[in-house]
Amino acid sequence: MTVRVDETGSIRLEGTCQIDDAELLQRLLLAHPAAAVDWRDCEHAHTALIQLILAARRTVRGPSRVPFLEKWIAPHFHALAP
């Protein structure tokens, strides 16, 4: 499973997260309003998942494994975090 809640209560993105994972991520974000998102094991994230995380304004734990995500996307997460 690429999107799940881990033992610490964080929402984890793991491996290749495709658009099919967006609905599950949305459900988890709604069900766990205080959960951070951990993308340290994420190898790819579809833009739909990125948009959901940005809209939810969650704390994102990283760094991402992917240099592109870390360079271009991570700064937006940090700017919007509560």
C-alpha distances in whole Angstrom, upper triangle without the diagonal:
4,6,7,10,11,15,17,16,15,12,10,9,8,9,10,9,11,13,11,9,13,13,10,11,15,15,13,16,19,18,18,21,21,18,18,15,14,14,15,12,12,13,14,14,15,18,17,15,18,20,18,18,22,23,21,23,21,21,19,19,19,20,18,18,19,23,23,20,22,26,25,23,23,26,26,23,26,29,27,26,28
4,7,10,11,15,16,15,13,10,8,6,5,6,7,6,9,11,10,7,10,12,10,10,13,14,12,15,17,17,17,19,20,16,16,12,12,10,12,9,8,10,10,10,12,15,14,11,14,17,15,15,18,20,19,20,18,19,16,16,16,17,14,14,16,19,19,17,19,22,22,19,19,23,22,20,22,25,24,23,25
4,7,9,13,14,12,10,7,6,5,6,9,10,7,10,11,10,7,9,10,7,6,10,11,9,11,14,14,13,16,16,13,13,10,10,10,12,11,10,12,12,11,12,15,13,10,13,15,13,12,16,17,16,17,15,16,14,14,15,17,15,16,17,20,20,17,19,22,21,18,18,22,21,18,21,23,21,20,22
4,6,10,11,9,8,6,5,7,8,12,13,11,14,15,13,10,12,12,8,8,11,11,8,10,13,12,11,14,15,11,12,10,10,11,13,12,12,15,15,14,16,18,16,13,15,17,15,14,18,19,16,18,15,16,14,14,16,18,17,18,19,23,23,20,21,24,24,21,20,23,22,19,22,24,22,21,22
4,7,8,6,6,4,6,9,11,15,16,14,17,18,17,13,14,14,11,10,12,11,8,10,12,10,9,12,12,9,10,9,10,12,14,13,14,18,18,17,19,20,19,15,17,19,16,14,18,19,16,17,14,14,14,14,16,18,17,19,21,24,25,21,22,25,25,22,20,23,23,19,21,24,22,19,20
4,5,5,6,6,7,10,11,15,17,16,19,21,20,16,17,18,14,13,16,15,11,13,16,14,12,15,14,10,11,10,9,12,13,12,14,18,19,18,21,22,21,18,19,21,19,17,20,21,18,19,16,15,14,13,15,17,17,18,21,24,25,22,22,26,26,23,21,24,24,20,22,25,23,20,21
4,6,7,10,10,14,14,18,21,20,23,24,23,20,21,21,18,17,19,18,14,16,18,15,13,16,14,12,12,13,12,15,15,15,17,21,22,22,24,26,25,21,23,25,22,20,23,24,21,22,18,17,16,15,17,19,20,21,24,27,28,25,24,28,29,26,24,26,26,23,24,27,25,22,23
4,6,9,10,14,15,19,22,20,24,25,24,21,21,22,18,17,19,18,14,15,17,15,12,14,12,9,10,11,10,14,14,15,17,21,22,22,24,25,25,21,21,23,21,18,21,22,19,19,15,14,14,12,15,18,18,20,23,26,27,24,23,26,27,24,22,24,24,20,21,24,22,19,20
4,7,9,13,15,19,21,19,22,23,22,18,19,19,15,14,15,14,11,11,13,11,8,11,9,6,8,9,10,14,15,16,17,21,22,20,23,23,22,18,19,21,18,16,19,20,16,17,13,13,13,13,16,18,19,21,23,26,27,23,23,26,26,23,21,23,23,19,20,23,21,18,18
4,6,10,12,16,18,16,19,20,20,16,16,17,14,12,14,14,10,10,13,12,9,10,9,5,5,6,6,10,12,13,14,18,18,17,19,20,19,15,16,18,15,13,16,17,14,14,11,10,9,9,12,15,15,17,20,22,23,19,19,22,23,19,17,20,19,16,17,20,18,15,16
4,7,10,13,15,13,16,16,16,12,13,13,11,8,11,11,7,8,11,11,8,10,10,6,6,5,6,9,11,12,12,15,16,14,16,17,16,12,13,15,12,10,14,15,12,13,10,10,9,10,12,15,14,16,18,21,21,17,18,21,21,18,16,19,18,15,17,19,17,15,17
4,6,10,12,10,14,15,15,12,13,14,12,9,13,13,10,11,15,14,12,14,14,10,9,6,5,6,8,8,8,12,13,12,14,16,16,12,13,16,14,12,15,17,15,15,12,12,10,9,11,13,12,13,15,18,19,15,16,20,20,17,15,19,18,15,17,20,19,17,19
4,7,8,7,10,13,13,9,11,13,11,9,12,14,11,12,16,16,15,16,16,13,11,7,6,5,8,7,5,9,9,8,11,13,13,9,11,14,13,11,14,16,15,16,13,13,10,10,11,12,10,11,13,16,16,13,14,18,18,15,14,18,17,15,17,20,19,18,20
4,7,7,11,14,14,11,13,15,13,12,16,17,15,16,19,19,18,20,20,16,14,11,9,7,8,5,4,7,8,9,12,15,15,12,14,17,16,15,18,20,19,20,17,17,13,12,12,13,10,10,12,15,16,14,15,19,19,16,16,20,20,18,20,23,22,21,24
4,6,9,13,13,11,14,17,15,14,18,19,17,19,22,22,21,23,23,20,18,14,12,9,10,6,5,5,7,9,11,15,16,13,14,18,18,17,20,22,21,22,20,19,16,15,14,14,11,10,11,15,15,13,15,18,19,17,17,21,21,19,22,25,24,23,26
4,6,10,11,10,12,15,14,13,17,19,18,19,22,23,22,24,24,21,19,15,14,11,12,9,6,5,5,6,8,12,13,11,13,16,16,16,19,21,21,22,20,20,17,17,16,16,12,11,11,15,14,13,15,18,18,16,17,21,21,19,22,25,24,24,27
4,7,8,6,8,11,11,10,13,15,14,15,18,19,19,21,21,18,17,13,13,10,13,10,7,8,6,5,6,10,10,8,10,13,13,13,16,17,17,19,18,18,15,16,16,16,13,13,13,16,15,13,16,18,17,15,16,20,19,17,20,23,22,21,24
4,5,6,7,10,11,11,13,15,16,17,19,21,21,22,24,21,20,16,16,14,16,14,11,11,8,6,5,9,8,8,11,13,13,14,17,18,18,20,20,21,18,19,19,19,16,16,15,18,16,15,18,20,19,16,18,21,20,19,23,24,23,23,26
4,5,5,8,10,10,11,14,15,16,18,19,20,21,23,21,20,17,18,16,19,17,14,14,11,8,6,8,6,7,10,11,11,13,16,16,17,19,19,21,19,21,21,21,18,19,18,20,18,16,20,22,19,17,19,22,20,19,23,24,22,23,26
4,6,7,8,9,11,13,14,15,17,18,20,21,23,21,21,18,18,17,20,18,15,15,13,11,9,11,9,10,13,14,13,15,18,18,18,21,21,22,21,22,22,23,20,21,20,23,21,19,22,25,23,20,22,25,23,22,25,27,25,25,27
4,6,5,6,9,10,11,12,14,15,16,18,20,17,17,14,15,14,17,15,12,14,12,9,9,11,9,8,11,12,11,12,16,16,16,18,17,19,17,19,19,20,18,19,18,21,20,17,20,23,21,18,19,23,21,19,23,24,22,22,24
4,5,5,6,9,10,10,12,14,15,16,18,16,16,13,15,14,18,17,14,15,13,10,8,9,6,5,9,9,8,10,13,13,13,16,15,18,16,18,19,21,18,20,19,22,20,17,20,22,20,17,18,21,19,17,21,22,20,20,22
4,5,5,6,9,10,11,12,14,16,18,17,17,15,17,17,20,20,17,19,16,13,12,13,9,9,12,12,10,12,15,14,14,17,17,19,19,21,22,24,21,23,23,26,24,21,23,26,24,20,21,24,22,20,23,24,22,22,23
4,5,5,6,9,10,10,12,14,16,14,15,13,15,15,19,17,16,18,16,14,13,14,12,10,13,14,11,12,16,15,14,17,16,18,17,19,21,22,20,22,22,25,24,21,23,26,24,21,21,24,22,20,23,25,22,21,23
4,5,5,6,9,10,10,12,14,12,12,10,12,12,16,15,13,16,14,11,12,12,10,7,10,11,8,9,12,12,11,13,12,14,14,16,17,19,17,19,20,22,21,18,20,23,21,17,18,21,18,16,19,21,18,17,19
4,5,5,6,9,10,11,13,12,13,12,15,15,19,19,17,19,17,14,13,13,10,8,11,10,7,9,12,10,9,13,12,15,15,18,20,22,20,22,22,25,23,20,22,24,22,19,19,21,19,16,20,21,18,17,18
4,6,5,6,9,10,13,12,14,13,16,17,21,20,19,21,20,17,16,17,14,12,15,14,10,12,15,13,12,15,14,17,17,19,22,24,22,24,25,28,27,23,25,27,26,22,22,25,22,19,22,24,20,19,20
4,5,5,6,8,11,9,11,10,13,15,18,18,17,20,19,16,17,17,14,12,14,14,11,11,14,14,11,14,12,14,14,16,19,21,20,22,23,26,25,22,23,26,25,21,20,23,21,18,20,22,19,18,18
4,6,5,6,8,7,9,9,12,14,18,18,17,20,19,16,16,16,13,11,12,12,8,8,11,10,7,10,9,12,12,15,18,20,19,22,23,25,24,20,21,24,23,19,18,20,18,15,17,19,16,14,15
4,6,6,9,10,12,13,16,18,21,22,21,24,22,19,19,19,16,14,15,14,11,11,14,12,9,12,11,14,16,18,21,24,23,26,26,29,27,24,25,27,26,22,22,23,21,18,20,21,18,16,16
4,6,9,9,12,13,16,18,22,22,21,25,24,21,21,21,18,16,18,17,14,14,17,15,12,15,13,16,17,19,22,25,24,26,28,30,29,26,27,29,28,24,23,25,23,20,22,24,20,18,18
4,6,5,9,10,13,16,19,20,20,23,23,20,21,21,19,16,17,17,14,13,15,14,11,13,11,13,14,16,19,22,22,24,26,28,28,24,24,27,26,23,21,23,21,18,20,21,18,16,15
4,6,9,11,14,17,20,21,21,24,24,21,21,21,19,16,17,16,13,12,14,12,9,10,9,11,13,16,19,22,22,25,26,28,27,24,24,26,25,22,20,22,19,16,18,19,15,13,12
4,7,10,13,16,19,20,20,24,24,21,23,22,20,17,17,18,15,12,14,14,10,10,8,9,12,13,17,20,21,24,25,27,27,23,23,25,25,21,19,20,19,15,16,18,15,12,11
4,7,9,13,15,17,17,21,21,18,20,20,19,15,16,16,13,11,14,14,10,11,7,8,9,11,14,17,18,21,22,24,24,21,20,23,23,19,17,19,18,14,15,18,15,12,12
4,6,10,12,14,14,18,18,16,18,18,17,14,14,15,13,10,12,13,10,9,6,5,6,7,11,13,14,17,19,21,21,17,17,20,20,16,14,16,15,11,12,15,13,10,11
4,6,9,11,11,14,15,13,15,15,15,11,11,13,11,8,11,13,10,10,7,6,5,6,9,11,11,14,16,18,18,14,14,17,17,14,12,15,14,10,12,15,13,11,13
4,6,8,8,12,13,12,15,16,16,13,12,15,14,11,13,16,14,13,10,8,6,5,6,9,9,11,13,16,17,13,13,16,17,14,12,15,15,12,13,16,16,13,16
4,5,5,9,10,9,13,14,15,11,11,14,14,11,13,16,15,15,12,11,7,6,6,7,6,8,10,12,13,10,10,14,14,12,10,14,14,11,13,17,16,15,18
4,6,9,11,12,15,17,18,15,14,18,17,14,17,20,18,18,15,13,9,7,5,6,5,6,9,11,13,11,10,14,15,13,11,15,16,14,15,18,19,17,20
4,6,9,11,14,17,18,15,15,18,18,16,18,21,20,20,17,16,12,10,9,9,7,6,9,12,14,12,12,16,17,15,14,18,19,17,18,21,21,20,23
4,6,7,11,13,14,11,12,15,15,14,16,19,18,18,16,15,12,11,9,10,6,6,8,11,12,10,11,14,15,13,12,16,17,15,17,20,20,19,22
4,7,10,13,15,13,13,17,17,16,18,21,21,21,19,19,15,14,12,11,8,6,6,10,10,9,11,14,15,13,14,17,18,17,19,22,22,22,25
4,7,9,12,10,10,14,15,14,16,19,19,20,19,19,15,15,14,13,9,9,7,11,10,8,11,14,13,12,13,17,17,16,19,21,21,21,25
4,6,8,6,7,10,11,11,13,15,16,17,16,16,13,14,13,14,10,11,10,12,11,8,11,14,13,10,12,15,15,14,17,19,18,19,22
4,5,6,7,9,10,11,13,15,16,17,17,18,16,17,17,17,14,15,13,15,13,11,14,16,14,12,14,17,16,15,19,20,19,20,23
4,5,5,6,9,10,10,12,14,15,16,17,15,18,17,17,15,16,14,16,13,11,14,15,12,10,13,15,13,13,17,18,17,18,21
4,5,5,6,9,10,11,12,14,15,17,16,18,19,19,17,19,17,19,16,14,17,18,16,13,15,17,15,14,18,19,17,18,21
4,5,5,6,9,10,11,12,12,14,12,15,15,16,14,16,15,17,15,12,15,17,15,12,13,16,14,12,16,17,15,16,19
4,5,5,6,9,10,11,11,13,11,13,14,15,12,15,14,15,13,10,12,14,11,8,10,12,10,9,13,14,12,13,17
4,5,5,6,8,10,11,14,13,16,17,18,16,19,17,19,16,13,15,16,14,10,12,14,11,10,14,14,12,14,16
4,5,5,6,9,9,12,12,15,17,18,17,20,19,20,18,15,17,19,16,13,14,16,13,11,15,15,12,13,15
4,5,5,6,6,9,8,12,13,15,14,17,17,18,17,13,14,17,15,11,11,13,10,8,11,12,10,10,12
4,5,5,7,10,10,13,15,16,15,19,18,19,17,13,14,16,13,10,10,11,8,6,10,10,7,9,11
4,5,8,12,12,16,18,20,19,22,21,22,20,17,18,19,17,13,14,15,11,10,13,12,9,10,12
4,5,9,11,14,17,19,18,22,22,23,22,18,19,20,18,15,14,15,12,10,13,13,9,9,10
4,7,9,13,15,17,17,21,21,22,20,17,17,18,17,13,12,13,10,7,9,9,6,5,7
4,6,10,12,15,15,19,19,21,20,16,16,18,17,13,12,13,11,8,9,11,8,6,7
4,7,10,12,13,17,18,19,19,15,14,17,16,13,11,12,11,7,7,10,8,5,7
4,6,9,10,13,14,16,16,12,11,14,14,11,8,10,10,7,8,11,10,8,11
4,7,8,12,14,15,16,13,11,14,15,13,10,12,13,10,10,13,13,11,13
3,5,8,10,11,13,10,8,12,13,11,8,11,13,10,11,14,15,13,16
4,6,8,9,11,9,6,10,12,11,8,11,13,11,11,15,16,15,18
4,5,7,9,6,5,9,11,10,8,12,13,12,13,16,17,16,20
4,6,9,8,8,11,13,12,11,15,17,15,17,20,21,20,24
4,6,5,6,9,10,10,10,14,15,15,17,19,20,20,24
4,6,5,6,8,10,10,12,15,15,16,18,20,21,24
4,5,5,6,8,9,11,13,14,15,17,19,20,24
4,6,5,5,6,9,10,11,13,15,16,17,20
4,6,6,5,8,10,10,11,13,15,16,19
4,6,6,7,10,11,12,13,16,17,21
4,6,7,8,10,11,12,14,16,20
4,6,6,7,9,10,11,13,17
4,5,5,6,9,10,11,15
4,5,5,6,9,10,14
4,5,5,6,9,12
4,5,5,6,10
4,6,5,9
4,6,9
4,6
4
